[in-house]
Amino acid sequence: MKRNKWLLSLSIGLLCCGSAYAQTTVKGKITSEGGEPLIGATVAVKNSTDGTVTDIDGNYSLKTKKTLTQKDLLVFSYVGYKTLQKNYAGNTMNVKLAEESQQLNDVVVTALGIKREEKKDWDMPRKP
């Protein structure tokens, strides 16, 4: 009986330790095509809650809750740049994002709530 309890507690301990190590850390740098680091770019595992942002040098370190495989997709995005999805390819993944160029056809400017007063000639100072 004591042996069964000991084996059971050993099995549970090994399962807990194994799940604690079932994670992946991916590091890298995100830059523009010109080589400029992208500050605050987002890196995330698709269909997961795991994600991070880049630092001032464009570097990131993403720790995941599960072990990643080559089937897992990482999503790299930044405002003004095309979103890139790449399959996991190792613990170091450096990425270059391409600019997304869109032109605006028209710009409409409206002014609401502005009151205009008419200028009167007699309010103006007269020249002697």
PyMOL commands that set and color helices and strands:
alter all, ss='L'
color gray80, all
select helices_A, chain A and resi 2-20+121-123
alter helices_A, ss='H'
color red, helices_A
select strands_A, chain A and resi 25-32+42-45+51-53+59-63+73-77+84-87+95-97
alter strands_A, ss='S'
color yellow, strands_A
deselect
rebuild
show_as cartoon
